[in-house]
Amino acid sequence: MKKIFIYIFFIFIFINSKNSFANDILVSDKGIKIGDSALKYFDKDLIESKKRLIYPKDNYFMIFVDGAQINIKNNDPNYTIGSIDDGRFIKFNECQILMENKIKKYKKLFPKAELNKRGTFENPIKHWSDPSKKSLLVGFDFFLNEHPSKGPAIRIECTDWSKEIETTRNWGDNFSISINSREFNLFLLSMS
């Protein structure tokens, strides 16, 4: 009987530690947790004043707060956070070293994650957000549950915005790390 109790105890500890680990990775460096209500962190008036619809579909809107892009479910009274992008402005040609260092770090942290590479610095892909298709992107995705439709993902990206986008939208070339919920991943997949 004691052996059965000990086995159950260790199984319980193992399951809880896995859940805790999964929950910990869904928290940004700013302490904002994916799936929480944005109202837990920000005033409703602030959210509404910073609200920007940038996606072809209006399921989510984004706000910029303290250098982070926070994607929130649109028309949701709870203002549920679906994704957090944190990064910094950096020249595209300088972004490669920073990206390679982060990729090494996440490969060690998540050795079983499914990896997806989007473009290379020699052959970047076109950024979906630029209608002229002149903006470029190199990205690396860590799918924590085999595929983005099955669970959360961490995305590392370097973006080289076209001069037109930099001027009209006041955006700059950047490095970013995004933490996406499963629901936000499905939203992104629906646009590709």
C-alpha positions, -999 to 999 in steps of 0.1 A, spaced: 0 0 0 28 24 8 44 17 -26 12 26 -44 9 58 -23 45 67 -32 40 61 -69 8 82 -69 26 109 -50 55 110 -76 31 110 -105 12 139 -90 44 158 -85 55 151 -121 22 162 -136 21 194 -115 57 203 -123 50 199 -161 19 221 -158 38 247 -138 66 247 -164 41 252 -192 24 280 -173 57 297 -166 67 299 -202 34 317 -211 45 347 -190 64 375 -207 94 392 -194 71 420 -183 51 395 -161 20 395 -184 4 360 -187 -11 347 -219 -48 339 -214 -52 365 -186 -76 394 -189 -57 426 -201 -78 444 -175 -57 427 -148 -27 448 -161 -42 478 -177 -71 502 -173 -99 497 -199 -97 533 -211 -59 528 -218 -66 497 -237 -94 513 -258 -72 544 -265 -43 523 -278 -65 498 -297 -53 492 -333 -67 468 -358 -38 456 -379 -47 422 -390 -67 413 -422 -93 397 -400 -106 415 -369 -105 386 -344 -77 404 -325 -65 439 -320 -32 451 -306 -19 477 -282 16 489 -277 25 493 -240 60 497 -225 76 486 -258 55 454 -260 28 446 -286 -1 428 -268 -27 411 -290 -61 410 -274 -93 392 -285 -116 417 -302 -152 421 -289 -143 401 -258 -156 417 -226 -127 401 -207 -101 415 -231 -83 381 -232 -46 383 -241 -37 360 -269 -1 370 -276 27 392 -264 55 404 -287 85 419 -270 116 431 -288 137 460 -298 146 481 -328 177 468 -345 191 470 -381 182 439 -401 218 430 -408 226 431 -371 196 410 -361 211 377 -372 236 373 -343 209 381 -317 185 356 -333 211 329 -334 219 333 -297 182 331 -288 176 301 -310 205 282 -292 190 292 -258 155 279 -267 168 247 -283 184 239 -250 153 249 -231 128 230 -253 148 201 -269 116 183 -279 98 213 -295 89 211 -331 109 237 -350 98 257 -381 121 281 -400 106 309 -421 132 323 -445 169 328 -441 190 360 -440 202 351 -475 166 344 -487 141 361 -464 103 358 -469 79 386 -477 61 400 -446 24 394 -448 16 428 -433 31 448 -462 8 450 -492 37 460 -515 56 428 -504 88 448 -500 92 442 -463 112 411 -454 111 386 -425 133 358 -411 116 337 -384 120 307 -362 91 290 -344 92 267 -314 59 247 -313 57 234 -278 30 208 -286 41 195 -321 21 220 -341 8 255 -336 -28 243 -338 -22 220 -307 -6 244 -283 15 275 -275 44 287 -296 74 309 -292 83 329 -323 116 347 -329 117 371 -358 138 397 -375 119 421 -397 132 445 -424 104 469 -431 102 487 -464 109 524 -465 72 530 -473 61 511 -441 87 528 -420 74 562 -432 36 556 -433 33 534 -402 63 548 -383 76 512 -378 113 503 -376 134 472 -384 132 450 -353 140 418 -334 111 403 -316 101 373 -294 65 364 -293 46 341 -270 14 329 -286 -15 310 -272 -30 281 -291 -60 302 -301 -38 330 -314 -18 305 -334 -50 292 -350 -59 328 -358 -26 334 -375 -29 301 -394 -63 311 -407 -47 341 -425 -19 322 -442 
